[in-house]
Amino acid sequence: MYGMEKEKDGKKFMFDLELELHEHPKRSKELLDRADKCINEIKQALRDGAGEKDFDKLGILLHGYTALTKVIKKIGK
């Protein structure tokens, strides 16, 4: 990303999350389960009718958790 794909010594750049998930493969399953649980809770809160202020914040959180699940699934491949 932006010239950081390879370090000077030829190693591929990896983010902290990638390194952690490569070192502990079971951790990705735990994170996916936790994110799915949070997504379901947020969706339920939105269905129940959150206030306008809370609605926006919950929407942002929902997008963040869905992005996290996509990243974890992509790293797992």
N, C-alpha and C positions, 0 to 999 in steps of 0.2 A: 504494500500500500504506500503510495507516494515515495517510491524509492527505498522503502524499507523491506522489500521482498527478500533481499539477501544481505546479510551482514558482510563486513569487509573480509572476513575469513571464509566466506563461501557458505555459511550456514543459513538455512531458511529462517526468516523471522517468524516467531510464533507469539501470539498474545498469551497473557497469563492464564486465561480460561482454557485455551487450547492445551497449554502445557499441563495444567491440572487434570484435564479430562484424559489426556494421553497417559499420564502417570497412574490415574485411578479410574479405570473404565466404569466401575460400578457407580461412581459419583454422577455420571451423566444420567443414569436411570433415576437416581434420587432427585436430581435437579429437574428432570422432566416431570416426574410425579408431583413434585412440589409446585412447579409452574402450572401444571394442569389443574391442580387443586385450587390455586389462586385464581386462575382463569374462570373456573366454574363458579367460585364465590363471587367474583366481580360481575359475571353475567347474571347471576341470581339477584344481586343487589340492583343491577340496572333494570331487570324485569320487575322487581318489586316497586320501583319508582323512586329513584334517588332525586334529591333536590337538584336544581340547575347547577349550583356550584359544585356539588358532589358528582354530578353527572359528567362534567368535563374532566374532573380529576380521575374518575373511574375509567373513563374512555382512554385517557393517556396511559394509565396503568395497564389496561387491557392490551393496548398496542405494544407496550413494552414487554409484557409477558409473552405475547405471541411472537415477537421478534426474537426473544430469548430462546423459545422452543425451536424456531427455525435455525438459529445459529447452532444450537446443541445438536440438532439432527444432522446438520451439514458437517459438523466436526466429526460426528460419529461415523460418517461414510468414509 
